[in-house]
């Protein structure tokens, strides 16, 4: 699996390269700036991009803007974002098209190699890997404003947050200590209340929910 990695801090970039290679990823490119990332994504056609938000030369949102532009040129390009903060506007834009794998992790909340590698693999396979804090902020923005999200019960909101992290029904059931049948019922209720068609594809289902939450911003 070929990875383009963008991180401007040398020690962190080198550590990520070593970690990915230790788990049999091929590093197609490891770059430190926005222009380098743009070229790498256009020329190397990676299986997944792992991108820091703030890159030179602007040190603002250069990395994420490059990733968004690459996804417009190549719809469905899997992108895993690494950031120190929740950039709500760009997180919603990344999720809005509902196509291809997406992830958004906060650097200081990645606690071990297995967690990070699982996220990379999940996104590369077309799934989602969202930090719970990112999801909570996106969901909080949509509550109490008269939109259908306000129809959900506290338990349904909890299930929706876990769905948005890319969890399967079995994983959600295990975490909430309930049966898979109960989670399936909650999921059905969520889609009914949000006026969304139920899909058999968990990843597309999660992206559809997140795309819905992005509407009306």
matplotlib code that plots the C-alpha trace (Angstrom):
import matplotlib.pyplot as plt

x = [0.0, 1.5, 1.4, 2.1, 2.9, 3.0, 4.4, 6.7, 8.4, 11.4, 11.3, 7.6, 7.8, 10.7, 9.0, 5.8, 7.8, 9.6, 6.3, 4.5, 7.4, 7.5, 3.9, 4.7, 3.5, 5.4, 6.3, 5.8, 6.8, 7.4, 7.1, 7.2, 5.4, 2.2, 3.7, 5.6, 2.3, 0.4, 3.0, 3.3, -0.5, -0.8, 2.2, 2.4, -1.3, -1.0, -3.4, -3.8, -2.5, -1.6, -1.6, -0.8, -3.2, -0.6, 2.3, 4.7, 4.6, 1.5, 1.5, -2.3, -4.4, -2.0, -2.0, -5.8, -6.3, -3.9, -5.7, -9.1, -7.8, -6.4, -9.8, -11.5, -9.0, -9.3, -12.6, -12.4, -8.7, -8.4, -7.1, -6.2, -5.8, -3.5, -4.0, -3.4, -6.9, -10.4, -10.7, -14.5, -15.0, -12.4, -13.5, -17.0, -15.7, -13.6, -16.6, -19.2, -18.8, -19.4, -17.0, -13.9, -12.1, -11.6, -10.1, -9.4, -7.1, -5.8, -2.1, -2.1, -4.8, -3.0, -1.7, -0.1, 1.1, -1.8, -4.4, -2.7, -2.0, -5.6, -6.8, -4.6, -5.7, -9.4, -9.2, -7.2, -9.9, -12.6, -13.7, -13.7, -11.4, -12.6, -11.4, -14.4, -13.6, -14.0, -17.3, -18.6, -17.9, -19.5, -22.6, -22.8, -22.9, -26.0, -28.0, -30.6, -31.0, -34.3, -32.8, -33.7, -30.6, -32.6, -35.0, -32.4, -32.4, -29.2, -28.5, -29.0, -26.6, -24.1, -24.5, -24.2, -20.9, -19.5, -20.8, -19.0, -15.8, -16.0, -17.1, -19.1, -22.4, -20.6, -17.9, -20.6, -22.5, -19.4, -18.6, -22.1, -22.6, -25.8, -26.7, -26.1, -29.8, -30.3, -27.7, -29.3, -32.6, -30.9, -29.3, -32.6, -34.2, -31.3, -31.7, -35.4, -35.2, -32.5, -34.4, -31.5, -31.7, -30.2, -27.3, -25.7, -22.3, -21.3, -18.6, -20.9, -23.6, -21.3, -20.3, -23.9, -24.7, -21.7, -22.6, -26.1, -24.7, -22.7, -25.8, -27.0, -23.8]
y = [0.0, 3.3, 6.3, 10.0, 11.6, 15.4, 16.7, 19.7, 18.6, 16.4, 14.2, 13.5, 13.0, 10.6, 8.7, 8.3, 7.0, 4.4, 3.4, 2.9, 1.0, -1.3, -2.2, -2.9, 0.4, 1.8, 5.5, 6.9, 10.4, 12.1, 15.9, 18.9, 21.7, 22.4, 22.6, 19.3, 17.7, 18.9, 17.5, 14.2, 13.6, 14.6, 12.5, 9.5, 8.3, 7.0, 4.6, 7.0, 10.4, 11.2, 14.9, 17.5, 20.5, 23.3, 23.2, 25.7, 28.2, 29.6, 27.4, 27.8, 25.2, 24.5, 20.7, 20.3, 22.6, 20.5, 17.4, 18.8, 20.0, 16.5, 14.9, 17.2, 16.1, 12.5, 11.8, 9.3, 9.7, 8.4, 11.1, 10.9, 14.2, 14.8, 18.0, 19.6, 21.2, 20.5, 22.6, 22.3, 24.1, 21.9, 18.7, 19.2, 20.0, 16.9, 14.8, 16.6, 14.7, 11.3, 9.6, 7.6, 7.0, 9.9, 10.3, 13.1, 12.4, 14.7, 14.2, 14.4, 11.7, 9.0, 6.8, 3.8, 2.5, 0.0, 2.8, 4.9, 2.0, 0.8, 4.3, 4.4, 1.0, 1.8, 5.0, 3.4, 0.8, 3.4, 3.7, 6.4, 7.0, 10.0, 11.2, 11.3, 15.0, 15.9, 14.1, 15.6, 19.1, 18.5, 17.0, 19.7, 22.3, 20.7, 20.2, 22.6, 24.4, 22.9, 20.4, 16.7, 15.9, 17.3, 14.4, 11.8, 10.4, 10.7, 7.0, 7.5, 10.4, 8.2, 5.5, 8.0, 9.3, 5.8, 5.1, 8.3, 7.0, 4.1, 1.5, -1.6, -2.5, -5.3, -2.9, -0.4, -3.1, -4.2, -0.7, 0.2, -3.3, -4.1, -6.6, -6.1, -6.3, -3.3, -1.3, -2.3, -0.9, 2.3, 2.6, 2.1, 4.8, 7.2, 6.9, 7.2, 10.4, 11.9, 11.0, 8.9, 5.7, 2.7, 1.2, -2.2, -0.6, 0.7, 3.1, 4.7, 4.9, 6.8, 9.2, 9.8, 10.7, 13.0, 14.6, 15.2, 16.9, 19.2, 20.5, 23.9, 25.3]
z = [0.0, -1.1, 1.1, 0.6, 3.9, 4.6, 7.9, 8.3, 11.6, 10.7, 13.8, 13.5, 9.8, 10.2, 13.0, 10.9, 8.0, 10.2, 11.8, 8.4, 6.9, 10.0, 9.1, 5.4, 3.9, 1.0, 1.4, -2.1, -0.8, 2.6, 2.1, 4.3, 2.3, 0.5, -3.0, -2.5, -1.4, -4.4, -6.8, -5.0, -4.9, -8.6, -9.9, -7.6, -7.4, -3.8, -2.1, 0.8, 1.9, 5.5, 5.8, 8.5, 8.3, 8.7, 6.3, 4.8, 3.2, 5.0, 8.1, 8.2, 6.3, 3.5, 3.9, 4.1, 1.1, -0.9, 0.0, -0.8, -4.2, -4.9, -4.0, -6.5, -9.1, -8.1, -6.4, -3.6, -2.9, 0.7, 3.0, 6.7, 8.3, 11.4, 13.3, 16.7, 16.5, 15.2, 12.1, 11.8, 8.4, 6.7, 8.5, 7.1, 3.6, 3.7, 4.6, 2.5, -0.8, 0.8, -1.5, -0.5, 2.7, 5.1, 8.6, 11.0, 14.0, 16.7, 17.1, 20.9, 21.1, 19.1, 21.9, 20.1, 16.8, 16.4, 16.7, 14.0, 11.7, 12.0, 11.1, 8.0, 6.8, 7.4, 5.4, 2.6, 2.4, 1.9, 5.6, 8.2, 11.2, 13.1, 16.5, 18.9, 19.8, 16.1, 15.8, 19.1, 17.8, 14.4, 16.1, 18.8, 16.0, 14.5, 17.8, 19.0, 15.7, 14.7, 12.3, 12.3, 14.4, 17.4, 16.9, 18.1, 21.6, 23.7, 23.0, 19.3, 19.3, 21.1, 18.5, 15.7, 17.2, 17.2, 13.7, 12.5, 14.0, 11.6, 14.1, 13.1, 14.7, 16.6, 17.9, 19.0, 20.8, 22.6, 23.7, 24.9, 26.4, 24.4, 21.7, 18.0, 17.5, 19.7, 17.8, 14.5, 15.8, 16.9, 13.5, 11.7, 13.9, 13.2, 9.4, 9.6, 11.7, 9.4, 6.3, 4.9, 2.9, 4.8, 3.0, 3.5, 3.2, 6.7, 5.4, 2.9, 5.5, 7.9, 5.2, 4.2, 7.8, 8.1, 4.7, 6.0, 9.1, 6.9, 5.1, 5.8, 7.2]

ax = plt.figure().add_subplot(projection="3d")
ax.plot(x, y, z, "-o")
ax.set_aspect("equal")
plt.show()
